[in-house]
Amino acid sequence: MKKMALAFLFLVSLPLVSYALTADELRVQIEALLRQIEALQTQLGVNPQAQPTGGAPIQSGNVQCPYISRSLKLGSSGDDVARLQRFLALDPSVYPEAQVSGYYGPLTEAAIKRFQCKNKIVCDGSPGETGFGVTGPRTAALLALQCPDATANAGGFMRVSPISGPAPLPVSVDVTVNTTKSCAAVSYELDFGDSAPRVPINVPANACAEIRQLINHTYSSGGTFVVTLRSGTQQINATVAVTGSSNPNPSGDSLSASPTSGDAPLSVMFSGLVNSAGACNPGVYSVDFGDGQSTNININNCSSNSFSINHVYNSSSNYLARLKLGSSELRNVSIAVGGGTGQGGGYFSVSPSGSGDEFSVRADFELSSSCTRYDLDWGDGSTHASQSQGSCSSGSVTKQLSHTYTDAGNYTITLKRGSNLSSTDTVGVSIVY
């Protein structure tokens, strides 16, 4: 009986020695090994159908590809966790316990850490800071690529800005695809969630690198829209909330601007028509420039009035100028201001950090000097990045700061610059699984 037990232990440890095989060879070997173990269990009087405490063991030959479409971490549960556990258990060096419980506990977290380290995704840090032990987008994409019946899939990432506002709402979608750096040809499509045609994004064969595109779209009417980046069965989503409608004012009142983009300081001429219905007491018309300033429009007699108003934007940002009657918005126009120096600096942009963590972003901005005061709020309640006002004679400098979000969601990043923090810029980002 002791010899039989020793034989059992040897067979169980065999994959640890011979694991450098292809997935198909490993699967055949595991199936043969399980049959031998079952025969030994029968001889030893052990019920081969008995389940150990903590969940069912892996049954090879019926393993589904994991296809994880959300971030999984300690405390997660569901069928996708069970699929993940079954797949990880194919490699005893990664998940020797092979327990399939559907609950993402310490054993599963440890298995993911081994998988991430083995595949050079990440090998240190904490789940919140580096994603070590979290099945995030990059880890899920690599898991799917290693699946025995895997085809090229959505190793992708996107940020949508802005994520809310009145119609017509122009948005920019910053898309990064092929984050697994696969050399296979991959086809993606970007769906804005309205009636607009889907935008194809194709990765050619042998590209073997990430591809980044900035795609613009305008929502002409109000509603809640789901922006989807998909490839095959994989997809990631972000939500855009648009208020109002494309024509909230049925009358002929109008607002236009020229130019609608340029570097700060940007001088914009606003013109249009008010009181087109010829009312004698229409109320107070005004133009809200979207930067904290506004001006009223004078109405003469009971007739329509044209107007022309010049306004200067001193800070780089995206603004929405509104024509109002009282508190009601009648028309709007978007103004994109970049470059310049403003009161506290110049450009301000947010992009993926490039660290490999899909929850990490990088903010790049310009200060008029190295000792200019600034305050950067990441929008998630974390500690602000800031600097006090100093005295120096140096020229403009560029700052580059990184931040990692702990959860997916929509965030507004706010940068204030200048001795009184009077120059304000905002960027909306969407962190998605």
Secondary structure, 3 states (H helix, E strand, C coil): CHHHHHHHHHHHHHHHHHCCCCHHHHHHHHHHHHHHHHHHHHHHCCCCCCCCCCCEECCCCCCCCCCCCCCECCCCECHHHHHHHHHHCCCCCCCCCCEECCECCHHHHHHHHHHHHHCCCCCCCCCCCCCCCCECHHHHHHHHHCCCCCCCCCCEEEEEECCEEECCEEEEEEEEECCCCCCCCEEEEEECCCCCCCEEEEECCCCCCCEEEEEEEEECCCEEEEEEEEECCEEEEEEEEEECCCCCCCCCCEEEEECCEEECCEEEEEEEEECCCCCCCCCCEEEECCCCCEEEECCCCCCCEEEEEEEEECCCEEEEEEEEECCEEEEEEEEEEECCCCCCEEEEEEEECCCCCCCEEEEEEEECCCCCCEEEECCCCCCCEEECCCCCCCCCEEEEEEEECCCCEEEEEEEEECCCCCEEEEEEEEECC
